[in-house]
Amino acid sequence: MTVTQNEQAPAAIAEEADAGRLEWIDPLTDFRPDEPEESRVIVDPFNHRKKREDGEEDTTEPDPGLIASVDAVGVQQAPVLRPQVGANEGKLGIVMGQRRMKAARAAAEKAVAEGRKYRKVRVIIREDLKGVDDEALAGSMVENVHRAAASVQDDLDAAQQLALMVDAKRVPKARKAQLAAAIGRTTEELDAAPRVAKIAPEVIEELWEQGAEFDWVEQADYAEVEDVPNALWKLEQAKRKDADEGNTKRGAWRQAMQALRAEKEKAERIAATTAELAKKMIPVIGWPHSWQYSAARPLEELESGIGRPLTEAGHNETCEGHAATFDPADGEVVWVCRDFKKHGHRIIGADQTEGDGSEEADEKAEAEREAARAEARRVKANNAAWRSVREVRQAFIVDMCQDKGEAPADVKDLVLTTILAGRYTYTHYVTGDYGRLLSTFLKDENLKHTPADVVAKLVKRTGAKRYWWLLFAHVAGMYEFEHMTDEAWRGKKDEFGRRKPIEGETVEWLNFLKKHGYSLSEVEEETLATAQQQAEEEARRVAERKERDARWQREREEARLKREAEEKAAREAEAVPADESHEPEDEPDTEPAEADDE
């Protein structure tokens, strides 16, 4: 007999396993994982998901996302339990769904603490698995292994669906928060769904293999900079720092991402420039560890044999040693001669008889030039970092200005002090920035140039409780415009071109933001450390000057007292009468001398 497409051979139909019966379990009274003797529901001894040794990840505990999801919508996939035998007779053992049950208990405890009702858990009781240890163990293993294997693609599929929903319509904040809680995500992660949907599965698998516990926002960020060396390690360090400091605004993470984006942009710029140089047949050499011990030199340090400066165009046409390298500080091209001595060039300002002098003098001169190069690289790197971090810092200020609550006392103090003091920097900012930073911090492009009608509308629609935050945005603009300029990290120059110490307002502003949860970047921390060092040195100089002045005053006073004493003694000596100053002479002997005996 031939089986047609619409027919099935009876022998080909396998018997379905017992589907079990449904029952409702109270996650608080029936399931007590810390008191298994008193609990009606326990973890089955053959459950595949076990708590590992110390130092290994505990896969038996639910993550915060699962707990949030269960708290919002309950357990959607029923755990599988089976009757126990032996010492646990009368109890039910969890074969599949241990983490879901623990998440349900955690959600129930939270609800009770908040005075809310909690949900019971619908479970499947498999009477047919009673005493069948091998099959129960296999079932648990299959569920958990398949769940882990599918989780990467499941996450990406979920992100794609959410991305379509978020992109298709403007989801209200309340609905977005509800939806995010239901799937165990945050609204920030929900906003990141379109970015997550574009991530290659290999990237997520790499994170899983490395044990990186990144949420959707962090996964999307990492995918953006995954090609940057040590990106994963740097981001894990940043996340750990945020956790240690209790920073819920991803402060260290944002700083790390900004630095990694800058590194990526620099690498891309170097790659593009290298390709252009290859077309022009200009060789590229690596940046020397120390120019002092390299035959190459930057053209800006060289001159021709007759003392003329070398230009890139002229050197390219006339010298076989013409080449390029990239400054690691900023990724910019530096034109070099690969062997300046061989091609007859000289170092600008160097003693031309230097080679005929002592070797010690030559090494000292070259060491000084190398130190100058190192300082120039440091300035370049810090300039780039200072400009780059401005974006992160001002984004933090934007978040502060969106606060809906009452401004704290120190914010009010800062606002009043700045406005009432009326310093030159404040008035200069008001007339020089034209509302650019104010519009940025309040997220209102119409505030540029601060037109009176726009400002009036802003004040009218702002609640009185938020007035202080409007003023804070204004004052924050002053600090950023006047005291966080490109050279603020090392101090501005005076009218004579001399470098001044780092401004006190720069230090004040960074410390203020840090107090309010801003995570400082490396260059900002270095700025505060340098300012502290400068302040200590200035205090030491002041103390030494005071001590010197005090010593001079003491010596002067001692000299005065000595002089006065001497003058007094002289005056007293002059005041003594002449007849008292000499002894009277003896009267001459008038008696005749006796004659000598003969």
PAKOLVEX-759913 format. One record per residue (C-alpha): residue number from 0; residue in three letters; x, y, z. Coordinates in steps of 0.05 Angstrom, whole numbers, plus 32768, in hexadecimal, padded with zeros to 4 digits. Layout:
N
SITE  NUM  ala  X  Y  Z;
...
% end
This chain:
598
SITE  0  met  8000  8000  8000;
SITE  1  thr  801B  8044  7FEC;
SITE  2  val  8015  807C  801D;
SITE  3  thr  7FFD  80BB  7FFB;
SITE  4  gln  800F  8103  800E;
SITE  5  asn  7FCE  810A  8035;
SITE  6  glu  7FD6  80C8  8059;
SITE  7  gln  8003  80B3  8091;
SITE  8  ala  801A  806E  80A3;
SITE  9  pro  8001  805C  80E9;
SITE  10  ala  8044  803F  80FB;
SITE  11  ala  8066  8082  80EC;
SITE  12  ile  8040  80A6  8122;
SITE  13  ala  8069  80A7  8162;
SITE  14  glu  8046  80A8  81A5;
SITE  15  glu  8049  80EC  81C7;
SITE  16  ala  8064  80EE  820C;
SITE  17  asp  8036  80FE  8246;
SITE  18  ala  8027  8149  8242;
SITE  19  gly  801C  814C  828D;
SITE  20  arg  7FEA  8173  82B5;
SITE  21  leu  7FE7  81BD  82C6;
SITE  22  glu  7FEB  81D7  830D;
SITE  23  trp  7FF5  821B  832E;
SITE  24  ile  8030  8222  835D;
SITE  25  asp  8038  825A  8390;
SITE  26  pro  8081  8272  8387;
SITE  27  leu  8085  828A  83D0;
SITE  28  thr  8063  8253  83F8;
SITE  29  asp  806F  8216  83CB;
SITE  30  phe  80B6  8226  83B3;
SITE  31  arg  80EC  8235  83E7;
SITE  32  pro  8130  8228  83C7;
SITE  33  asp  8154  823A  8407;
SITE  34  glu  8129  820B  8431;
SITE  35  pro  8121  81CC  8407;
SITE  36  glu  810A  81A3  8443;
SITE  37  glu  80CD  81D1  844D;
SITE  38  ser  80C0  81DC  8403;
SITE  39  arg  808C  81B7  83DA;
SITE  40  val  80B2  81C6  839A;
SITE  41  ile  80FD  81B7  8396;
SITE  42  val  8131  81B5  835F;
SITE  43  asp  8132  816F  8342;
SITE  44  pro  8174  814C  8354;
SITE  45  phe  817D  813C  830A;
SITE  46  asn  8170  8182  82F1;
SITE  47  his  81A7  8192  82BF;
SITE  48  arg  81B1  81DA  82D6;
SITE  49  lys  81DD  81D6  8314;
SITE  50  lys  8200  820A  833E;
SITE  51  arg  824A  8205  832D;
SITE  52  glu  8289  820C  8356;
SITE  53  asp  829F  824D  8374;
SITE  54  gly  82B8  827E  8340;
SITE  55  glu  828D  8261  8308;
SITE  56  glu  824E  8280  82EE;
SITE  57  asp  820F  826B  8314;
SITE  58  thr  81DF  825A  82DD;
SITE  59  thr  81A8  8245  830E;
SITE  60  glu  8198  828D  8321;
SITE  61  pro  816A  82B9  82F7;
SITE  62  asp  8187  82F7  82D8;
SITE  63  pro  8167  833C  82E5;
SITE  64  gly  8147  833B  82A0;
SITE  65  leu  8122  82FA  82AE;
SITE  66  ile  810B  8312  82F2;
SITE  67  ala  80F1  8353  82D4;
SITE  68  ser  80CC  832D  829D;
SITE  69  val  80AB  82FE  82CF;
SITE  70  asp  8099  8339  82FC;
SITE  71  ala  8077  835B  82C1;
SITE  72  val  8052  8322  829E;
SITE  73  gly  805D  82E3  82C8;
SITE  74  val  807D  82A1  82B2;
SITE  75  gln  8067  8297  826A;
SITE  76  gln  8086  8252  825F;
SITE  77  ala  806F  8220  8293;
SITE  78  pro  80A7  81FC  82BA;
SITE  79  val  80A6  81B0  82B9;
SITE  80  leu  80A2  818C  82FC;
SITE  81  arg  809E  8143  830F;
SITE  82  pro  808C  811D  834F;
SITE  83  gln  80C7  8109  8379;
SITE  84  val  80D8  80C5  8397;
SITE  85  gly  80FF  80AD  83D2;
SITE  86  ala  8111  80E0  8408;
SITE  87  asn  80EC  8116  83E1;
SITE  88  glu  80AC  80EF  83D8;
SITE  89  gly  8070  811E  83D4;
SITE  90  lys  8098  8158  83B8;
SITE  91  leu  809C  8172  8371;
SITE  92  gly  80E0  8179  834F;
SITE  93  ile  80F0  81AE  831A;
SITE  94  val  810A  818B  82DC;
SITE  95  met  8107  81C7  82AE;
SITE  96  gly  80FE  8210  82C1;
SITE  97  gln  8127  8218  8300;
SITE  98  arg  813B  825F  82EE;
SITE  99  arg  80F3  8272  82DD;
SITE  100  met  80DB  8258  8321;
SITE  101  lys  8111  8280  8345;
SITE  102  ala  8100  82BD  831C;
SITE  103  ala  80B6  82B5  832F;
SITE  104  arg  80CA  82B1  8379;
SITE  105  ala  80F5  82F0  8373;
SITE  106  ala  80BD  8315  8350;
SITE  107  ala  808B  82FE  8386;
SITE  108  glu  80B9  8316  83BE;
SITE  109  lys  80C0  8359  839C;
SITE  110  ala  8074  835F  8394;
SITE  111  val  8068  834F  83DD;
SITE  112  ala  809B  8382  83F2;
SITE  113  glu  8078  83B7  83C8;
SITE  114  gly  8033  83A3  83E0;
SITE  115  arg  801D  8385  839E;
SITE  116  lys  7FFD  8343  838C;
SITE  117  tyr  802A  830F  836B;
SITE  118  arg  801D  82D9  8337;
SITE  119  lys  801C  828E  8341;
SITE  120  val  8042  8263  8310;
SITE  121  arg  8020  8232  82E2;
SITE  122  val  8049  81F2  82DE;
SITE  123  ile  8044  81B0  82BA;
SITE  124  ile  8046  8172  82E7;
SITE  125  arg  8063  8135  82C2;
SITE  126  glu  804C  80F7  82E8;
SITE  127  asp  806C  80CC  82B2;
SITE  128  leu  80B2  80E5  82C5;
SITE  129  lys  80AC  80CD  830D;
SITE  130  gly  80EA  80A3  831A;
SITE  131  val  8102  80A7  82D2;
SITE  132  asp  8144  80C9  82E0;
SITE  133  asp  8167  80C1  829D;
SITE  134  glu  812D  80DD  8274;
SITE  135  ala  8123  8117  82A4;
SITE  136  leu  816C  8129  82A1;
SITE  137  ala  816D  8125  8255;
SITE  138  gly  8130  8151  8250;
SITE  139  ser  814E  8186  827D;
SITE  140  met  8190  8185  8257;
SITE  141  val  816E  818A  8213;
SITE  142  glu  8144  81C7  822A;
SITE  143  asn  817F  81ED  8247;
SITE  144  val  81B1  81DD  8211;
SITE  145  his  8181  81F0  81DA;
SITE  146  arg  816C  822E  8200;
SITE  147  ala  81B5  8245  8205;
SITE  148  ala  81C4  8235  81BC;
SITE  149  ala  8187  825A  81A3;
SITE  150  ser  818E  8296  81D1;
SITE  151  val  81BD  82BC  81A2;
SITE  152  gln  818F  82B8  8166;
SITE  153  asp  8151  82C1  8192;
SITE  154  asp  816D  8302  81AC;
SITE  155  leu  817B  831B  8166;
SITE  156  asp  8136  8306  814D;
SITE  157  ala  8115  8329  8188;
SITE  158  ala  813E  8367  817B;
SITE  159  gln  8129  8367  8132;
SITE  160  gln  80DF  8362  8144;
SITE  161  leu  80E5  8399  8178;
SITE  162  ala  810D  83C4  8148;
SITE  163  leu  80D4  83C0  8115;
SITE  164  met  80A2  83D3  814A;
SITE  165  val  80CB  840D  8166;
SITE  166  asp  80DB  8427  8120;
SITE  167  ala  8094  8420  8107;
SITE  168  lys  8072  844D  813A;
SITE  169  arg  8081  847A  8174;
SITE  170  val  8077  844E  81B1;
SITE  171  pro  805F  8474  81EF;
SITE  172  lys  8090  8474  8229;
SITE  173  ala  8061  844F  8257;
SITE  174  arg  8053  8419  8223;
SITE  175  lys  809D  8413  8214;
SITE  176  ala  80AD  840A  825D;
SITE  177  gln  8077  83D6  8264;
SITE  178  leu  808F  83B0  8227;
SITE  179  ala  80D7  83B3  823D;
SITE  180  ala  80C5  8397  8282;
SITE  181  ala  809D  835F  8262;
SITE  182  ile  80DA  8346  823B;
SITE  183  gly  810B  8352  8273;
SITE  184  arg  812C  838E  8252;
SITE  185  thr  8132  83D8  8261;
SITE  186  thr  8116  8410  8236;
SITE  187  glu  815E  8423  8225;
SITE  188  glu  8167  83DC  820A;
SITE  189  leu  8126  83E1  81E4;
SITE  190  asp  8140  8421  81C2;
SITE  191  ala  817F  83FB  81B0;
SITE  192  ala  8157  83C3  818D;
SITE  193  pro  8162  83DF  8146;
SITE  194  arg  81AE  83DE  8152;
SITE  195  val  81AC  8398  8171;
SITE  196  ala  8185  837D  8136;
SITE  197  lys  81C0  838F  8108;
SITE  198  ile  81F4  836A  8131;
SITE  199  ala  8213  832D  8110;
SITE  200  pro  8204  82ED  8138;
SITE  201  glu  824F  82E0  813C;
SITE  202  val  8258  831E  8166;
SITE  203  ile  8224  8308  8199;
SITE  204  glu  8241  82C2  819A;
SITE  205  glu  8286  82DF  81A9;
SITE  206  leu  8269  8304  81E4;
SITE  207  trp  8249  82C4  81FD;
SITE  208  glu  828A  829E  81F5;
SITE  209  gln  82B1  82D3  821A;
SITE  210  gly  827E  82D4  8252;
SITE  211  ala  826E  831E  8249;
SITE  212  glu  822B  832E  826A;
SITE  213  phe  8216  8368  823D;
SITE  214  asp  81D0  8382  8235;
SITE  215  trp  81B4  8398  81F2;
SITE  216  val  81D0  83DF  81F7;
SITE  217  glu  8215  83C3  8208;
SITE  218  gln  8212  838F  81D2;
SITE  219  ala  8201  83C3  819E;
SITE  220  asp  8239  83F0  81B7;
SITE  221  tyr  826C  83B7  81B5;
SITE  222  ala  8258  83A4  816E;
SITE  223  glu  8268  83EB  815A;
SITE  224  val  82B0  83E8  8172;
SITE  225  glu  82BF  839D  8172;
SITE  226  asp  82FA  83A6  8142;
SITE  227  val  831F  83D5  8171;
SITE  228  pro  8356  83B0  8197;
SITE  229  asn  8344  839D  81DE;
SITE  230  ala  82FE  83BA  81D6;
SITE  231  leu  82DB  8382  81FC;
SITE  232  trp  830C  8386  8236;
SITE  233  lys  8306  83D2  823B;
SITE  234  leu  82BA  83CF  823A;
SITE  235  glu  82B8  8398  826F;
SITE  236  gln  82E5  83C3  829B;
SITE  237  ala  82B8  83FF  8291;
SITE  238  lys  827A  83D7  82A2;
SITE  239  arg  829C  83BC  82E1;
SITE  240  lys  82AF  8403  82F5;
SITE  241  asp  8268  841B  82ED;
SITE  242  ala  824F  83E1  8317;
SITE  243  asp  8284  83EE  834D;
SITE  244  glu  8273  8439  8350;
SITE  245  gly  8227  842D  834C;
SITE  246  asn  8224  8457  830C;
SITE  247  thr  81E1  8446  82EC;
SITE  248  lys  81EB  8477  82B2;
SITE  249  arg  8223  844E  8292;
SITE  250  gly  8256  8486  829F;
SITE  251  ala  8296  845D  8298;
SITE  252  trp  8277  8436  825F;
SITE  253  arg  8268  8475  8238;
SITE  254  gln  82AE  848F  8243;
SITE  255  ala  82CB  844C  822B;
SITE  256  met  829E  844C  81EE;
SITE  257  gln  82B1  8493  81DB;
SITE  258  ala  82FB  8481  81E0;
SITE  259  leu  82F1  8441  81B6;
SITE  260  arg  82CA  8468  8181;
SITE  261  ala  8303  8499  817D;
SITE  262  glu  8334  845F  8176;
SITE  263  lys  8309  8440  813F;
SITE  264  glu  8303  8482  811A;
SITE  265  lys  834F  848C  811E;
SITE  266  ala  835C  8446  8104;
SITE  267  glu  832C  8451  80CA;
SITE  268  arg  834D  8493  80B9;
SITE  269  ile  8392  8473  80BA;
SITE  270  ala  837A  843A  808D;
SITE  271  ala  835C  846B  805B;
SITE  272  thr  839A  8497  805A;
SITE  273  thr  83C8  845A  8053;
SITE  274  ala  83A1  8445  8015;
SITE  275  glu  83A9  848B  7FF7;
SITE  276  leu  83F4  848A  8006;
SITE  277  ala  83FA  8446  7FE5;
SITE  278  lys  83DB  8462  7FA5;
SITE  279  lys  8410  8499  7FA6;
SITE  280  met  8446  8465  7FB3;
SITE  281  ile  845B  8487  7FF4;
SITE  282  pro  8475  8454  8026;
SITE  283  val  8459  8452  806D;
SITE  284  ile  8486  8441  80A7;
SITE  285  gly  8474  842F  80EE;
SITE  286  trp  8477  8463  8125;
SITE  287  pro  84BB  845A  8147;
SITE  288  his  84BC  8447  818F;
SITE  289  ser  84F1  847D  8198;
SITE  290  trp  8507  84AE  8163;
SITE  291  gln  8549  84B4  8188;
SITE  292  tyr  855E  846F  8171;
SITE  293  ser  853E  8472  812C;
SITE  294  ala  855E  8487  80EA;
SITE  295  ala  851D  84A9  80D7;
SITE  296  arg  8507  84EF  80EB;
SITE  297  pro  84C9  8519  80E0;
SITE  298  leu  84D3  854E  80AA;
SITE  299  glu  84BE  8584  80DA;
SITE  300  glu  84FE  8576  8102;
SITE  301  leu  852C  8577  80C5;
SITE  302  glu  854C  85A8  8095;
SITE  303  ser  8574  85A0  8056;
SITE  304  gly  85C0  859E  8055;
SITE  305  ile  85C1  85E9  8048;
SITE  306  gly  8590  85F9  8080;
SITE  307  arg  854E  85FE  805B;
SITE  308  pro  850E  85E0  8079;
SITE  309  leu  84F2  85A0  8059;
SITE  310  thr  84AB  859F  803D;
SITE  311  glu  8482  8561  802F;
SITE  312  ala  847C  8570  7FE5;
SITE  313  gly  84C4  8583  7FDB;
SITE  314  his  84DF  8548  8003;
SITE  315  asn  84B2  8518  7FDC;
SITE  316  glu  84CF  8530  7F9A;
SITE  317  thr  8518  8533  7FAD;
SITE  318  cys  8525  84FE  7FE3;
SITE  319  glu  8521  84B2  7FDD;
SITE  320  gly  8517  84AE  8028;
SITE  321  his  84D3  84CF  8026;
SITE  322  ala  849E  84A8  804D;
SITE  323  ala  8463  84B0  807C;
SITE  324  thr  8450  8497  80C1;
SITE  325  phe  8414  84A2  80EE;
SITE  326  asp  8416  84C4  8131;
SITE  327  pro  83F6  8493  8162;
SITE  328  ala  83DC  84CE  818B;
SITE  329  asp  83AB  84E6  8157;
SITE  330  gly  83B5  84BB  8119;
SITE  331  glu  83CD  84F6  80EF;
SITE  332  val  8402  84ED  80B8;
SITE  333  val  844A  8500  80CA;
SITE  334  trp  8479  8508  808F;
SITE  335  val  84BE  84EB  809B;
SITE  336  cys  8501  84DD  807C;
SITE  337  arg  8512  8494  8087;
SITE  338  asp  855D  84A2  808E;
SITE  339  phe  856B  84EC  8096;
SITE  340  lys  85B6  84E6  809E;
SITE  341  lys  85BE  84BB  8060;
SITE  342  his  8597  84ED  8037;
SITE  343  gly  85BE  8529  8050;
SITE  344  his  858A  854A  807E;
SITE  345  arg  8598  856B  80C0;
SITE  346  ile  8571  8573  8100;
SITE  347  ile  8558  85BA  8108;
SITE  348  gly  857C  85E0  813F;
SITE  349  ala  85AE  85A8  814D;
SITE  350  asp  85F8  85B8  8154;
SITE  351  gln  8614  85A5  8111;
SITE  352  thr  8655  8591  8133;
SITE  353  glu  862C  8567  8163;
SITE  354  gly  8645  8527  8145;
SITE  355  asp  868D  853C  8151;
SITE  356  gly  8680  854D  819A;
SITE  357  ser  8677  8520  81D5;
SITE  358  glu  8648  84E5  81CF;
SITE  359  glu  8628  84F9  8211;
SITE  360  ala  8615  853E  81F7;
SITE  361  asp  85F7  8520  81B8;
SITE  362  glu  85CD  84EF  81E0;
SITE  363  lys  85B6  8526  820F;
SITE  364  ala  85A0  8553  81D4;
SITE  365  glu  857A  8519  81B3;
SITE  366  ala  855A  8505  81F5;
SITE  367  glu  8540  854C  81FE;
SITE  368  arg  8522  854A  81B8;
SITE  369  glu  8502  8507  81C7;
SITE  370  ala  84E4  8523  8207;
SITE  371  ala  84C7  855D  81DF;
SITE  372  arg  84A8  852C  81AD;
SITE  373  ala  848A  8504  81E6;
SITE  374  glu  846B  8542  8204;
SITE  375  ala  8450  8557  81C0;
SITE  376  arg  842F  8512  81B9;
SITE  377  arg  8411  8517  81FE;
SITE  378  val  83F3  855B  81EE;
SITE  379  lys  83D7  8540  81AD;
SITE  380  ala  83B9  8503  81CF;
SITE  381  asn  839A  852B  8207;
SITE  382  asn  8380  8560  81D8;
SITE  383  ala  835C  852A  81B0;
SITE  384  ala  8342  8507  81EF;
SITE  385  trp  832A  8549  820D;
SITE  386  arg  8303  855B  81CF;
SITE  387  ser  82E7  8514  81C9;
SITE  388  val  82CF  850F  8211;
SITE  389  arg  82A9  8551  820B;
SITE  390  glu  8271  852B  81E7;
SITE  391  val  8268  84FA  8221;
SITE  392  arg  826B  8531  8256;
SITE  393  gln  8238  855D  8233;
SITE  394  ala  820A  8521  8229;
SITE  395  phe  820C  8517  8274;
SITE  396  ile  81FB  8561  827E;
SITE  397  val  81C0  8558  824F;
SITE  398  asp  81A6  851F  827A;
SITE  399  met  81AE  854A  82B9;
SITE  400  cys  8186  8582  8299;
SITE  401  gln  814C  8553  8289;
SITE  402  asp  8141  8543  82D3;
SITE  403  lys  80F8  854B  82E5;
SITE  404  gly  8103  8553  8330;
SITE  405  glu  8119  858B  835D;
SITE  406  ala  8161  85A0  8353;
SITE  407  pro  818F  8590  838E;
SITE  408  ala  81AD  85C7  83B9;
SITE  409  asp  81F2  85C6  839A;
SITE  410  val  81D4  85D1  8354;
SITE  411  lys  81AF  860E  836F;
SITE  412  asp  81ED  8627  8391;
SITE  413  leu  8216  8621  8351;
SITE  414  val  81E1  8645  8329;
SITE  415  leu  81D9  867F  835A;
SITE  416  thr  8224  8687  8365;
SITE  417  thr  8233  8689  831B;
SITE  418  ile  81FC  86BA  8309;
SITE  419  leu  8201  86E9  8344;
SITE  420  ala  824D  86ED  8344;
SITE  421  gly  824A  8706  82FC;
SITE  422  arg  8291  86F3  82EB;
SITE  423  tyr  82AF  8707  82A8;
SITE  424  thr  82AC  86BF  828F;
SITE  425  tyr  8261  86BD  829B;
SITE  426  thr  8253  86FD  8276;
SITE  427  his  8283  86E8  823F;
SITE  428  tyr  825D  86A6  8237;
SITE  429  val  8219  86C8  8234;
SITE  430  thr  8230  86F5  81FB;
SITE  431  gly  825D  86C2  81D9;
SITE  432  asp  8238  867F  81D6;
SITE  433  tyr  81F5  8699  81BB;
SITE  434  gly  81CD  8662  81DC;
SITE  435  arg  81F0  8629  81B7;
SITE  436  leu  81FF  8600  81F5;
SITE  437  leu  81BE  8613  8217;
SITE  438  ser  8198  85F5  81DB;
SITE  439  thr  81C3  85B7  81DF;
SITE  440  phe  81B9  85AB  8229;
SITE  441  leu  816D  85B8  8226;
SITE  442  lys  8166  8591  81E4;
SITE  443  asp  8143  85CB  81C1;
SITE  444  glu  8162  85E5  8181;
SITE  445  asn  8135  8622  8182;
SITE  446  leu  815D  863D  81BD;
SITE  447  lys  8199  864E  8193;
SITE  448  his  81A5  8699  8196;
SITE  449  thr  8173  8698  81D0;
SITE  450  pro  8139  86BD  81AE;
SITE  451  ala  810D  86DE  81E2;
SITE  452  asp  80CC  86BE  81CA;
SITE  453  val  80E9  8678  81CB;
SITE  454  val  8105  8682  8211;
SITE  455  ala  80C2  869D  8228;
SITE  456  lys  809E  865F  820E;
SITE  457  leu  80D2  8632  822F;
SITE  458  val  80C7  8653  8272;
SITE  459  lys  807C  8650  826B;
SITE  460  arg  807A  8606  825C;
SITE  461  thr  80AC  85F3  8292;
SITE  462  gly  8093  85E2  82D7;
SITE  463  ala  80AC  860D  8310;
SITE  464  lys  80D0  85D1  832E;
SITE  465  arg  80FB  85CC  82F0;
SITE  466  tyr  8110  8616  82ED;
SITE  467  trp  8151  8606  830F;
SITE  468  trp  8163  85D3  82D9;
SITE  469  leu  8159  8609  82A3;
SITE  470  leu  8189  8636  82C9;
SITE  471  phe  81B9  85FC  82D3;
SITE  472  ala  81BB  85F0  8288;
SITE  473  his  81CD  8639  827F;
SITE  474  val  8205  8636  82B3;
SITE  475  ala  821E  85F4  8298;
SITE  476  gly  8226  8616  8255;
SITE  477  met  8252  864A  8276;
SITE  478  tyr  8280  8616  8295;
SITE  479  glu  8286  85EF  8254;
SITE  480  phe  828F  862D  8228;
SITE  481  glu  82C1  8651  8255;
SITE  482  his  82E5  861D  827F;
SITE  483  met  82E5  85DC  8256;
SITE  484  thr  8307  85F6  8217;
SITE  485  asp  8338  85CC  81EF;
SITE  486  glu  8373  85E1  8219;
SITE  487  ala  8350  85E1  825C;
SITE  488  trp  836F  859D  826E;
SITE  489  arg  83B4  85BC  8274;
SITE  490  gly  83A4  8605  8283;
SITE  491  lys  839B  8640  8255;
SITE  492  lys  83D1  8671  8240;
SITE  493  asp  83D5  86B8  8258;
SITE  494  glu  83DE  86F5  822B;
SITE  495  phe  8429  86E9  822A;
SITE  496  gly  8422  86A1  8212;
SITE  497  arg  8434  8682  8255;
SITE  498  arg  840E  8644  826B;
SITE  499  lys  83E3  8651  82A9;
SITE  500  pro  83CD  861C  82DB;
SITE  501  ile  838C  85F7  82CF;
SITE  502  glu  8352  8624  82E0;
SITE  503  gly  832E  8619  8322;
SITE  504  glu  82EB  861C  82FD;
SITE  505  thr  8300  85E0  82D2;
SITE  506  val  830F  85B8  8311;
SITE  507  glu  82CF  85D0  8332;
SITE  508  trp  82A4  85BC  82F7;
SITE  509  leu  82C2  8576  82EF;
SITE  510  asn  82BB  8568  833A;
SITE  511  phe  8273  8582  8339;
SITE  512  leu  8260  8553  82FF;
SITE  513  lys  8285  8519  8320;
SITE  514  lys  825D  8524  8360;
SITE  515  his  821D  851E  8337;
SITE  516  gly  8230  84DB  8318;
SITE  517  tyr  825C  84EE  82DD;
SITE  518  ser  8293  84BB  82D0;
SITE  519  leu  82D4  84E0  82C0;
SITE  520  ser  82FE  84CC  8285;
SITE  521  glu  8349  84C0  828B;
SITE  522  val  835B  8505  8270;
SITE  523  glu  832A  8526  82A1;
SITE  524  glu  8346  84FE  82DB;
SITE  525  glu  838C  8513  82C5;
SITE  526  thr  8375  855B  82C3;
SITE  527  leu  835C  8559  830B;
SITE  528  ala  839C  8536  8321;
SITE  529  thr  83C7  856A  82FE;
SITE  530  ala  839E  85A3  831C;
SITE  531  gln  83A6  8584  8361;
SITE  532  gln  83F1  857F  8356;
SITE  533  gln  83F4  85C7  833F;
SITE  534  ala  83CC  85DD  837B;
SITE  535  glu  83FB  85B8  83AA;
SITE  536  glu  8438  85D5  8388;
SITE  537  glu  841A  861B  838D;
SITE  538  ala  8409  8610  83D6;
SITE  539  arg  8451  85FA  83E2;
SITE  540  arg  846C  8637  83BE;
SITE  541  val  843E  8664  83E7;
SITE  542  ala  8454  8642  8427;
SITE  543  glu  849D  8649  8414;
SITE  544  arg  8492  8692  8402;
SITE  545  lys  8470  869F  8444;
SITE  546  glu  84A8  867B  8469;
SITE  547  arg  84DC  86A3  8443;
SITE  548  asp  84B7  86E4  8450;
SITE  549  ala  84B0  86D2  849A;
SITE  550  arg  84FA  86C0  849F;
SITE  551  trp  850C  8701  847C;
SITE  552  gln  84DF  8727  84AC;
SITE  553  arg  84FF  8704  84E8;
SITE  554  glu  8545  8712  84CF;
SITE  555  arg  8532  875A  84C0;
SITE  556  glu  8514  8762  8505;
SITE  557  glu  8551  8743  8525;
SITE  558  ala  857E  8772  84FE;
SITE  559  arg  8553  87AD  8512;
SITE  560  leu  8556  8799  855B;
SITE  561  lys  85A1  878F  8558;
SITE  562  arg  85AB  87D1  8535;
SITE  563  glu  857F  87F5  8568;
SITE  564  ala  85A5  87D5  85A0;
SITE  565  glu  85E7  87EB  8583;
SITE  566  glu  85CD  8831  8578;
SITE  567  lys  85B3  8834  85BF;
SITE  568  ala  85F5  881E  85DA;
SITE  569  ala  8619  8852  85B1;
SITE  570  arg  85EA  8889  85C9;
SITE  571  glu  85F3  8874  8611;
SITE  572  ala  863E  8875  8609;
SITE  573  glu  863C  88BB  85ED;
SITE  574  ala  8610  88D3  8626;
SITE  575  val  8644  88C4  865D;
SITE  576  pro  8667  8907  8678;
SITE  577  ala  86B1  8911  8668;
SITE  578  asp  86C6  8917  86B2;
SITE  579  glu  86A5  88D5  86C1;
SITE  580  ser  86C4  88B2  8688;
SITE  581  his  870D  88B9  86A1;
SITE  582  glu  8731  88AA  86E4;
SITE  583  pro  8753  88E8  8706;
SITE  584  glu  879F  88E9  8700;
SITE  585  asp  87CA  88DC  873F;
SITE  586  glu  87E8  891B  8761;
SITE  587  pro  8834  891F  8758;
SITE  588  asp  885F  890E  8795;
SITE  589  thr  8879  8951  87B1;
SITE  590  glu  88A3  8935  87E9;
SITE  591  pro  88ED  8933  87DD;
SITE  592  ala  890B  88F1  87D1;
SITE  593  glu  8935  88D6  8809;
SITE  594  ala  897F  88D8  8800;
SITE  595  asp  89A1  8898  87F2;
SITE  596  asp  89CA  887D  8829;
SITE  597  glu  8A11  8880  881A;
% end
